[in-house]
Amino acid sequence: MSPNSLRSGELARLTGVSADTLRHYERIGILPTSQRTTGGYRMFPASAVERVRLAQRALQLGFSLNELSDILRTRDNGGVPCHGVLNLTEEKLRSLGQQIKALQQTQNYMRKLVRDWKKALKRTPPGSKAMLLHSLVDERKTKSTTNNLKRRSRP
């Protein structure tokens, strides 16, 4: 073993992940199989620090552990996964744009809701229920669902 090798506890401390996470990364191929000391301790090369940090950053960007494992395995076996990495990143970017759009729509809805609820509370006598949450139920959907259930239950 190299003098630059790290025990799993040291690697965990340096990267801010748990030893369990390191074992999982090793099992799924994100980290190379560790060597063992005679006492059974896992020993990782110093380059494992960069590898764990890469994994953590990729996870933050939306890569799954399976995707990351496939990419790193391809690279470790001499392959060139760059085009696949770019394609996955473009997909994740498109998905992020859709999520942002959905969040903006939710934000606009909530702004309107807050305005409406403030008005409702001003009209509600002190100590009386304003039934704010009940306004979340779309009556048209409730009525159409009820009508569909009635139609289905007819003989």
N, C-alpha and C positions, 0 to 999 in steps of 0.2 A: 504494500500500500504506500502511496505517495505521502511525503510529509505534509503536503497541502490538503490531504483528505480531511473531511469534516464528519464528525459523528452526527447522527440525525438530530440530536438535541441542539447542537451548535448551528446546524443548517436551519432548524426551525427558529431559533432565536434570531439569526441574522436576517431571515426573510419574513418573520412575523406570522408564520403559519404553524399549525400544530404538527406534532410528530405523526398523528393519525393522518393528516392531510398528505404528508410526505409519503407515508406508506401507500396511501391511495394513489398518489401520482406515480409511484413506482409500479404499482399493480397494473395501471392502465397505460403505462408506457410514456407518460410525460417526463418522468425521470428514468434514467437508465437503471438497470438492476444494480443494487448496491453490493459492494463487497462486504464481507463480515469479518470482524475481529475474532480471535480465538474465544473471546468471551461472548460472541454473538451480537455485538453492536454493529449496526449498519454504518458503513463508511461511504460517504459520497465524495466525488471529486469537487474541487473548489468551483469548477464551472457550473455546478448544480445551483449555486446561488443565483446566477444569471438566468438559468433555466426556470427556476421557481418564480422569479420576478417577471419573466416573460409570460409565464402562465397566468399569474395574477393580473397582469395588465390586459392580456387577451380576454380573460374572463370579464373584466370590467367593460370591455368594448363589445361584449355580447357573444363571444365565441363560446361554444360548449366544450366541456371536457373531452367529449368524443371527437369533435372537430379538431381540437388542439392535438389530441393524441395521434390522430391520423396524419396531420401535417408534420408533426415532429418525427413520427415513425418513418414517413416518406423521406424526410431530410436526413435522418440518421442512417437510412439504407442507401444513401447516395442519390436519392431522387431530388427533383427540383419542384417544390410545391408552390412556387411563387404565383403562377397564374391562378391556381385554385384559391390561394390566400386572397388575392385581389378580388376574385369573383365573390367569395364569401363576404368580404368586407363591403363590397358594393351592395350585396343583398341586405346586410345589416344596416347600412346607411339608409337604404330605401325604407326598411322596416322602422327605423328610428324616426324618419320623416313622417311616416304614417302615425306613429305613436304620438309625436309632437302635435300633429294636426288634431288627433282625437283628444289630447289633453287640453288644447286650446278651445275646442268645442265644449268640453266639460267645464272649463274655466268660465267661458261666456255664459253657459247655462247657470252656473252657480252664482255669477254676478247678478243675473236677472232674478234668480231665486232669492237672494239676499235682499234685493230691492223690494220684491213682492212681499217677503216675510216681514220686513220692517213696516211696510204699509199695513199689513194685516195686524201686526202687534199694536200699532197705533189705534186701530179701530176696535181692538179687543179690550173690554173692560178689565181693570186690574183684578187679578185672582181668577179670571176665566181662562179656559183653554182656547188657544188659537188654532189648534189642530194643524200645525205647520207640516209635520211629516206626512199627514194624510194628503196634502196637496201634491205629494210626489207621485201618487197613483194617477195615471192617465185614465180618466173616466171612459174615453172612447175605447181604449184597449180593453178595459175591464168589461165594458158592455159587449164588445164584439166577442171576447172570449166566452162570456156567459151565454151569448146567443149561439155560438158554435157548439158549446157543450149541450145546450138544450136540443139543437138539431141532431146531434149524434145520438142522444139518448132516446130519441123517438123510435118506436118500433117500425 
